């Protein structure tokens, strides 16, 4: 690419033919790309732990289904905070992004947006996220605000940690706490177990994602779990996914889930196992496809947990 934007500013790993590139006003496109609207997998992966938690809380509370209003709020909040987090990350990483083939076409390193403009956009997105958060109970608001700590430090961890994905996991899995606290106004064992399982899931799938950048990261001196694990990549991702399945299973037991909930966990686990079997150390294109498939895995789990609550309510 020789450092130039491709296809009039389209980001290298965005979904081809996305409406952002075809239909959005040209002046808006760089900002939509900063918010990762052209890469919806990010907000899917952020909202899914929220939805799992809401479904598990419905089971524990004896409710007939996850609160629909909560699900909508979590979706809006995930899109807004994914955009804000990505914008913040791009501001912090703008010099490193210019050295990596996949990221040098992003709006900041490619010069489509100035740092000041990106900062203003960041604040606007954060305000949307705050407006969503204020719809919940006081404890949920405090828990949600605490998520800003791992979000704030993550962009800098790749300079110092061999596995910055662990910090990303703390941030991206936070929704596993939010669905529960939004219902009960407190955090209990099932929420903590679900959160730990979601953290393991994030470390696993983001390690797969990092496979795309191994060569460039080696040149730029950027640390990642994909570089750390090397030839043991599949074993390490398999361990993360195994821990994820075990911890989510324990969360379901603690919340009182029944057959359909565990069926969802089983199908989710099978999907993760298939990813491990298909993973190859230097196959960047294949790694991106596997990474994106985690949306489907997460939706399978949510469907199982939600159906479990619905069927239990009908049978009562």
Secondary structure, 3 states (H helix, E strand, C coil): CCCCCECCCECCCCCCCCHHHHCCCHHHHHHHHHCCCCCCHHHHHHHHHHHHHHHHHHHHHCCCCCCHHHHHHHHHHHHHHHHHHHHHHHHHCHHHHCCCCCCCCCCCCCCCCCHHHHHHHHHHHHHHHHHHHCCCCHHHHHHHHHCHHHHHHHHHHCCCCCCCHHHHHHHHCCHHHHHHHHHHCCCCHHHHHHHHHHHHHHHHHHHHHHHHHHHHHHHHCCCCHHHHHHHHHHHHHHHHHHHHHHHHHHHHHHHCCCHHHHHHHHHHHHHHHHHHHHCCCCCHHHHHHHHHCHHHHHHHHHHHHHHHHHHHHHHC
